[in-house]
Amino acid sequence: MKRTFSIFICLILIISLTSCVPKKTDGAVGKRNCIIQDGAEKVVFIDALGKEQTVHKNPKRVVCLYHSYLELWDLAGGEVIGRVDSGRPIPKKAQNAQVVGGNGPPNVERILSLKPDLVILSPTMNGQTDIIKVLEENNIEYIGLKYENFDEYLDALYLFTRLTGKDELYEKYGIVIEKEINEIKARVPKEKKPKVLLLFATARGVKANLPTSTVGSMFEDLGVYNIAYDPNMSDAQMQIFSMEKVLQEDPDFIFVQTMGSNVVGIREKIKKDVESNPAWASLKAVKNDKYIFLDKELYLYKANERYKEAYEGLAEILYPEVFNKK
């Protein structure tokens, strides 16, 4: 009887301990955004700064400091009382929200005057990490968010829909799109591995973009070889544009992302730093008209619900024999 009683006690302890572990609905959803605990009233997770954060569900007074995240919050069924002015189309529900900044550091006084219960910010944007201390001093919850690839987009969307309680929107803008992208990836020819040079150009300079970038990760999913990648070099070294390496690799495609409103200045910088080299015209991609400037809406800004379109657009260029439109 003593042995039976001991086994019974052990079973009770095991059940008690395992009930404290956050439940996972499935392998993909369970790991989303490093969520530690998903309770009835709040979510505990690890943010983009590596900090454990607790955010209460169904926030009513939300301020969003990055336009692409505003679009994502809107997709998740959320509303805002404050936003930034980016010059891009504003979601309908956010059009009457108060503007608290632009491309520069946000206006802290204006944010505090709105008495938000949640602030969504980007640690990579100008001045946004500087306001975290102020938010903490005023007991305002915040999310430091960063996503560069589709998997991280799913993380962010899942977190947002857990906060808004709109699980069906994660299905619509997450799971459904993931299936569509997987179908595109499955059609990529396994025997081909096109060489690609991905450039990132501003009026200040031109650099190579890596597989870890947003478009770079799409290329990786689509089976291309990014000629900038070198495991023996640091990210900073790989990003330095080298005409010598470009000539050596002679890529099949050259894609260019541009950032900034100074279109003339960007084009002049590309001509000066890249196209002015006499050897540029001899490149396979240039001769075959595979020197392509990418659409900003899909490939500079976050694609969000248009991720399938973004993948499909690249696939049609890389593999026209498979993905050509009829």
N, C-alpha and C positions, 0 to 999 in steps of 0.2 A: 504493500500500500504506500509505503514511503516513496518508493521509486515512481509509482504512478502519480503521486501528488507532486513530486519534483518535476516530472515531465509536463504536468498540467501548468505549473507555475511558469516554466520556461516558455511554453506556448503563449501564455498570457503576456509575458514580457516582450516576446517577438512581435506579437500583434500590436502592442502599444507603441513600440519603437517605429515599426514600419508605417504606422498611421500618421507619424509626424513628417514623413518624407513627402515632398510635393508630388502630386500625382501627374503623370504624363499621359496625355490623350493618345499620342503615338510618337514614334521616333523622331519625326520631323518637327512636329509642333512642340514636343516636350523640351527641346533644347533651345528654343527660340529666345534670342536676346539675353542669354545667360540669366533667365528668370529663376530666382531662388525660391520664391514663394508666391503663389497666386491665391489669395484669400478672397473672402466675400466682399471685403471693404477696401483692400489695398493690394498692391503688387510690390514685391521686393526684387530688385534686379541689379545687375552690374552695368553701369553706364559706359559711355565712350571714353571717359577719363579713368576707368578702372575702379571707380568708387561704388560702393553699395548704396543704393538709393531706395527709399520707400515713397511711393506715390499713391495717394488715395484715388479710388475709382470714381468715375462720373464727376470730374472737375467741372465747375460752372463758369469760372472766370479764368480763361486761358489766354496767355500771350505767347505768340510764336515769333521767333526772331530770325527765321530763315525761310525764304519763300517755298523751296522744294519741300520742306517739312510741313509747311502750312497746307500744301496740296495733299500731302500724305495724311495729315490729321483730318482734313476734309473727307478724304476717301474713307477714313475709319469712322466717319459719322460724327466727328467732333466739330465744335464751334469755337470761335475766338472773339475776344473783346479788344485785342491788340495785335498788331502785325507790323511788318516792315514794308517799305515801299521799294519794290525792285524793278518797277517799270514793266513787269510781266502781267498777264491776265490774272485777275484775282478771283478765286472761287466765289460763287454767288453769295453764300452764307457769310463770307468774310468781308464783303465790300464795304460794310458800314463800320467795321472795326477801326479803332483809333490807330493812327500811324505813330509808332514809337521809335522810328529810325529808318535808315536807308542802308547804303553800302558800308558806311562807317560804323563806329561804335554806337550802340543803341542809347537812347535817352533814359538814364536810370530813374530820374525824377518822374518822368512821364509814366514809366512802367509801374513804379510804386504807387502813383496816384490812382491807378486803375484797381488797386487792391486785388491782384491776381491770386488764385489758389494754385496755379501751375504755370511755369514758364518753360517753354521748349526752346532750346538754344543749340548752336553748333560750336563746338570748341575750336574749330578751324577758322571761324569767321572773325573778322577784325573786332577786337575789344570785348568779345562775348564771354570769355573766361573771366574777364576782370570784374564782371558783375555778380559772379557766383557768391563771393563773400558777402555782398550786400543782401542777396537773396537769403542766404543762410542766417544772417543777423536779423532778418525780418520774418523768419520762419516760413518762407515761401518755398514750396516744393518746386523742383526743376528737373528736367531731363536733358543731360548733355548727350546729344545724339550724333552719330556719324555712320553713314553707310556708303560703301563704294561699289558693291557688287549686288547681284540679284539675291543671293542668299542673305546678305545683311539687310536688304530691303525687306525681305520676309520677316526677319527679326523685328525690325522697326514697326512694320504693319501689324504684326501679332501683338506686340506690346501695346500699341495704340488701340487696337480693337478690344484688348482685355480691359483697358481703362474706360472705353466708351460703352462696353457691353454689347458691341455689335459683331458678334462672332460670324454672322452670315457675310459680313463685308470682308473678313479675312478669307473666307472661302471664295468670294467673287473676285477679289483683287489680288489674292495670294495663291491659293491652291490651284484655281483654274488656270491662271497665267503660268504657273510652274509646270503644269501638265503640257501646255502649249509649247513652252520653251523646250521641254524635254523631247517633244516630238520633233522640233526643229533640229536639235542636237543629234537625234537618232538618225536623221537623214544625211548628215554630213559624211561625205566620202571618206572612208578610213584610209584609202591608199594615197590621198593627197594631203600635203601639209604646206600650204602656200607661205612664202616668206613675206612678212609685213613690216613696214616701218610706220610707226605711229608718232606723229609730231604734234606738239602742243605749242601754239604760237600766240604771242601777245605783241603789243607795240614795243615792248621792252626786250623781247628776245624769243628764241626758238629752242626748244629742248625735245628730247625723245621721251615718250610716255611708256610706262612699264606695264607688265601683265597685272600688276596690283592696282592699276587705275581702273576706273569704271569701264571705259571702252576696252582697255587691255584685258580685263577679265572676260568680257564678251568674246573677244578674239580667241582667248585661251579655250573657252567653251566650244568654240567653232573650229577647233583643230588647227589653228595657224601657228607659225613659228615667228615670234616677235624678235627681230634681229637685235634689238637693244639689250636683250637679256643676256647677262653673263654672270654665272654663279661665283666667279672669282672677283667680282667688283661690288662696291657698295651701290646703293640706290642713287646717291648723288653722282657717282662716277658714270653709271649707266645712262643717266639722263643728259649728259653732255653730248650735244650733237657732234658727231664725227663723220665728216665726208669720206674720210679714208675707210672707215668701217662700212659705210653705206655702199661705197663702190666695190668693196671686197665681197659683201653679201649680195649685192644687186637684187633687191627685193622685187617680188612679183607685184606688190601693191604698196603705194604710199598714201596714207591717210593723214589728214590734217584737222586737228581741233583748234578752233580759235576762241579766244576770250577777250571781251572788251568791245566797246562801241566804236572805237576808232578803226574802222574797217580799212581806210586808206593807209593808216600807220602800220597796221598789221601786215598788209600786203607788201608794203615797202620793206618792212623788216625781213619778211620771207625772201623777197627778191635779193636783198643785200646779203643776208647770211646764208642762204641756201641756193637759190636759183642762179645767182651770179657766177657760181663756179662753172667753168667751161665743161667739166665732166658731167654736170647734172643732166644735160640733154641725152647723154649716152646710156642712162639707166633704163633698164628693161621696163619698169613701171611707167616712166615718162614717155618712152617711145610707143608703148602700147595703150596710152591714154588711161592708165590706171593710177593716176595722180589725182586724188579725190579729197575735196573739202567736205567735212561732215556737217550735217544740220545741227545747229545748237540745241534746238528743242529736244532732240532725241539723244544727243551724244555729248553735250556739255552740261546741261541741266539734268536733274534726276528724271529718268524716264517714267518712274512710278507705274501707273496703270498702262503705260504704253511700252512696257518692256518687251512684250512679244513683237511689237512693230519694230522696235530697235534691233532685236536679234534678227528678225526676218530681213530687214533692210541690208544688214551686213552680209547675211548668208546669200542673198541674191547677187551681191557684187562679187563675193568670193567664189561662189559655185553656181554660176548662171545656168549651167546644164542641168542642175538639180532643182533649183529654186526659181527658175524664170516664171514670171507671171503669165497666165494665159488669158 
